[in-house]
Amino acid sequence: MNRRTSLALAAAGLTATLTLAGCSSDPAPRSSSPSPSDGSSASPGSEPQLTAADGYVPKPVGDLAAGFIVITNSGGTADKLTSVTSDLSDDVTIHKTENQKMTKVTSFDIPAGGELNLERGGNHIMFMSLKRQPEEGQKVRVELHFEKTAPMKVDLPVKPINYNPARH
């Protein structure tokens, strides 16, 4: 056996050992908390670590409204946004926009170490048949539901109808 083969076998053994050490019969609790504040990155086999920021709802006109938010996954495993619920409407769906056409979808991917950006002109939350008309300055409570992570409650501030935040 030459040196290159020996190194390859050692690396494969180490990878298998680390992979098996990460397995357990007790599933780890799901978390919607941010990653450690010490700047360390998540390990490749870790659970999704989701946070939500920059969310808002433009002031509705009529009985429809849209919601926008950025969901960041600092964990080492991908997740999916599967649905959204809210006391604003019993009919809340998630939509993608392609070629200026809006289409209802069943989920959005949230990649490991990445983000899902729900923004104007793109993917978004759609509220239909509103139960009330929220005013600027009020908040709309939503609950984000995921494939792997526990649901997350977020308050989205109501902004002017033409609000469009500048992304850096």
N, C-alpha and C positions, 0 to 999 in steps of 0.2 A: 504494500500500500504506500503510495507516495504521499508527500506532505500536503499537497492540495486536497487529496481525497480524505486524509485524516482531519484536516480543518473543516471540510464540508460536513463530515459525519459528526464532529463535535458541535458544530453550529446547529445542525438538525436536532441533535439530542438536547441541547440547551433550549431550543425553541419548543420542543415537545414538553419538556419539564416545566417551563414557564407557562405554557398553555394549560396543562393539567393542573398546575398549582392555582390557576385563576378560576378553575371550576369548583363548584361546591353544590351540595344537595340543598342548601338553604339559599333561596334567591335573595339577592341584595335588595334592600328597600329602594323603591323608585323615588327619585328626587327631582324637584323643580328648583333646587337651590343653585346659586352660582358656584363656579369652580373655586378652588382655593385662592385666597388673595395673595399668596406668596409668589405668584407668577409661574408656578409649575404647571405643566401641561398635563392633560389627561393621558392615562395609559391606553393603548390600543384596544384592550378588552373591557374597558370600564363602561358603566351604564351611561346613557345620555344625560347630560347636565344642561337643562334648558332654562333660559332667562328670556324675559320679554321686555322690550323697551320701545320708545318712540311711537307708541300707539296713539291713535286719535280717530274720531268720527266727525266728518264734516257735518255741519248743521243740516238735518234732513229737510227736504222739500217734498211734500206729499207723504205717501206712506212707505217710502223706500229710503234706505240709508246704506252707506258703505263704511267699512272699518278697515283700518290699516295698522300694521304693527310689524316689528322686526323680532323674530324669535331666533336666538343664538344658541347653538349646541356646542358647549365647550368639552363635552364628553367624547369618549372614544368609540361610541356606537351611534349609528344613525337612528333617527326616529321619524315618525310621520304625524302631522297634524291631521286628525281624522274628522273632527267636527268642532263646531262652536255653538254654545247655547247662551241665551241672554234673556233677562226679564223684559227687554225692549220689544221682543218679537218671539212668537212661537215658531217662526219660519226663518231660521238663520242657516245659510249655506256658504260654502266656500267656492270661489270661482277663479278660473284662469282667464286671461285675455290673450288671444293670439290673433294677429291680423285684424285688429279692431273688433273682434267678436268675443263676447263673454260666454263662457261655458261652465256649467256646474261640474265640479269634480268631487271625488270621494275622499281624496287625501292629497296632501303636499309633503314631499320629502324634506327632511331637515337633516342634512349631512353631518356626520361626525366632524367636529372641528369647523363647522360652517354655520350658515344662517339661512333662514327662510325670510324673505323680504316681501311682505304684503304691502303694495304701494299703488298710488294712483297710476292708472294706465296699464296696470299689470294684475298680478294675482291679488285677491282681496276677499274680505268677508262681506256678505250681502245680507241685510236685514230687510225682510218684506212684511207687509201688513203690520206696520208699527202699532203698538198699543198706546203710545204717547209720543209727543213731539218734544224731544229734549232740546234745551236752549243752550246757546254758547255759554261756556263756563261750567255747565253741569257735566256729570260723568255717566258713562254707560258701562255697566258691569257686564263682562263676558266671562265665560268659562271655556278655556281651550282644552280640548280633549285630544289625547295622543295615543298612538299604538302601544308604546312601552312605558311612558312616564305618566305619573298620576296627573289628574286634571289640575289646571292652574287658573286661578281667578285673577283677572286684570281689570282695572278701571281705565276706560278710554275717555279722555277729555273731549268734549264737544267743541270743535273749532269752527271758525267762519267757513261758509260754504266754499270759498275759493282758496282755502288754506292749502299750501303745498310746501312742506318743509324742504329746505335745501339739504341734499345729502353731500357729505364730504368725500 
